[in-house]
Amino acid sequence: MSFIRFWIGFTMLGLAAATVLLMWAFRTRQFREPDRAACLPLADAAPAPPVRWTRDAIVLVAFLAVGLAALATTVVFSAIW
Protein backbone atom coordinates (compact mmCIF):
# COMPACT_ATOMS: atom_id res chain seq x y z
CA MET A 1 0.00 0.00 0.00
CA SER A 2 2.87 2.40 0.68
CA PHE A 3 4.02 1.90 -2.91
CA ILE A 4 0.75 3.31 -4.21
CA ARG A 5 0.92 6.25 -1.81
CA PHE A 6 4.44 7.02 -3.00
CA TRP A 7 3.42 7.10 -6.65
CA ILE A 8 0.31 9.15 -5.93
CA GLY A 9 2.46 11.67 -4.04
CA PHE A 10 5.07 11.64 -6.79
CA THR A 11 2.38 12.27 -9.42
CA MET A 12 0.80 15.07 -7.38
CA LEU A 13 4.19 16.73 -6.91
CA GLY A 14 4.92 16.51 -10.64
CA LEU A 15 1.50 17.89 -11.53
CA ALA A 16 1.93 20.78 -9.09
CA ALA A 17 5.39 21.59 -10.50
CA ALA A 18 4.07 21.51 -14.08
CA THR A 19 1.18 23.80 -13.12
CA VAL A 20 3.52 26.30 -11.45
CA LEU A 21 5.85 26.31 -14.46
CA LEU A 22 2.97 26.79 -16.89
CA MET A 23 1.63 29.71 -14.84
CA TRP A 24 5.13 31.23 -14.78
CA ALA A 25 5.41 30.85 -18.56
CA PHE A 26 2.11 32.63 -19.17
CA ARG A 27 2.88 35.37 -16.64
CA THR A 28 6.28 36.13 -18.21
CA ARG A 29 4.82 35.93 -21.75
CA GLN A 30 6.99 33.03 -22.91
CA PHE A 31 4.40 32.12 -25.56
CA ARG A 32 4.07 35.62 -27.00
CA GLU A 33 6.21 35.25 -30.15
CA PRO A 34 6.27 31.57 -31.19
CA ASP A 35 7.27 32.38 -34.80
CA ARG A 36 10.42 34.16 -33.69
CA ALA A 37 11.34 31.34 -31.31
CA ALA A 38 10.87 28.79 -34.10
CA CYS A 39 13.53 30.50 -36.23
CA LEU A 40 16.15 30.92 -33.50
CA PRO A 41 17.83 27.51 -34.08
CA LEU A 42 18.32 28.47 -37.74
CA ALA A 43 20.03 31.79 -37.01
CA ASP A 44 23.74 32.06 -37.64
CA ALA A 45 25.58 32.26 -34.38
CA ALA A 46 29.11 31.83 -33.18
CA PRO A 47 29.89 28.31 -32.01
CA ALA A 48 29.32 27.79 -28.33
CA PRO A 49 32.36 27.58 -26.11
CA PRO A 50 33.14 24.16 -24.67
CA VAL A 51 31.19 23.24 -21.58
CA ARG A 52 33.15 23.50 -18.37
CA TRP A 53 31.99 21.54 -15.36
CA THR A 54 31.56 23.96 -12.48
CA ARG A 55 31.17 22.89 -8.88
CA ASP A 56 27.47 23.80 -9.00
CA ALA A 57 26.90 21.56 -12.02
CA ILE A 58 28.68 18.65 -10.35
CA VAL A 59 26.58 19.05 -7.19
CA LEU A 60 23.40 19.20 -9.27
CA VAL A 61 24.30 16.01 -11.14
CA ALA A 62 25.15 14.33 -7.83
CA PHE A 63 21.74 15.26 -6.38
CA LEU A 64 20.07 13.95 -9.52
CA ALA A 65 21.96 10.66 -9.23
CA VAL A 66 21.06 10.27 -5.55
CA GLY A 67 17.40 11.00 -6.30
CA LEU A 68 17.28 8.49 -9.15
CA ALA A 69 19.01 5.89 -6.97
CA ALA A 70 16.45 6.46 -4.20
CA LEU A 71 13.61 6.11 -6.71
CA ALA A 72 15.09 2.90 -8.13
CA THR A 73 15.61 1.52 -4.61
CA THR A 74 11.98 2.24 -3.74
CA VAL A 75 10.75 0.47 -6.86
CA VAL A 76 13.00 -2.56 -6.28
CA PHE A 77 12.11 -2.93 -2.60
CA SER A 78 8.40 -2.51 -3.27
CA ALA A 79 8.57 -5.21 -5.94
CA ILE A 80 10.34 -7.59 -3.54
CA TRP A 81 7.90 -7.11 -0.65
C-alpha positions in Angstrom: 0.0 0.0 0.0 2.9 2.4 0.7 4.0 1.9 -2.9 0.8 3.3 -4.2 0.9 6.2 -1.8 4.4 7.0 -3.0 3.4 7.1 -6.7 0.3 9.2 -5.9 2.5 11.7 -4.0 5.1 11.6 -6.8 2.4 12.3 -9.4 0.8 15.1 -7.4 4.2 16.7 -6.9 4.9 16.5 -10.6 1.5 17.9 -11.5 1.9 20.8 -9.1 5.4 21.6 -10.5 4.1 21.5 -14.1 1.2 23.8 -13.1 3.5 26.3 -11.4 5.9 26.3 -14.5 3.0 26.8 -16.9 1.6 29.7 -14.8 5.1 31.2 -14.8 5.4 30.9 -18.6 2.1 32.6 -19.2 2.9 35.4 -16.6 6.3 36.1 -18.2 4.8 35.9 -21.8 7.0 33.0 -22.9 4.4 32.1 -25.6 4.1 35.6 -27.0 6.2 35.2 -30.1 6.3 31.6 -31.2 7.3 32.4 -34.8 10.4 34.2 -33.7 11.3 31.3 -31.3 10.9 28.8 -34.1 13.5 30.5 -36.2 16.1 30.9 -33.5 17.8 27.5 -34.1 18.3 28.5 -37.7 20.0 31.8 -37.0 23.7 32.1 -37.6 25.6 32.3 -34.4 29.1 31.8 -33.2 29.9 28.3 -32.0 29.3 27.8 -28.3 32.4 27.6 -26.1 33.1 24.2 -24.7 31.2 23.2 -21.6 33.2 23.5 -18.4 32.0 21.5 -15.4 31.6 24.0 -12.5 31.2 22.9 -8.9 27.5 23.8 -9.0 26.9 21.6 -12.0 28.7 18.6 -10.4 26.6 19.1 -7.2 23.4 19.2 -9.3 24.3 16.0 -11.1 25.2 14.3 -7.8 21.7 15.3 -6.4 20.1 13.9 -9.5 22.0 10.7 -9.2 21.1 10.3 -5.6 17.4 11.0 -6.3 17.3 8.5 -9.1 19.0 5.9 -7.0 16.4 6.5 -4.2 13.6 6.1 -6.7 15.1 2.9 -8.1 15.6 1.5 -4.6 12.0 2.2 -3.7 10.8 0.5 -6.9 13.0 -2.6 -6.3 12.1 -2.9 -2.6 8.4 -2.5 -3.3 8.6 -5.2 -5.9 10.3 -7.6 -3.5 7.9 -7.1 -0.6 
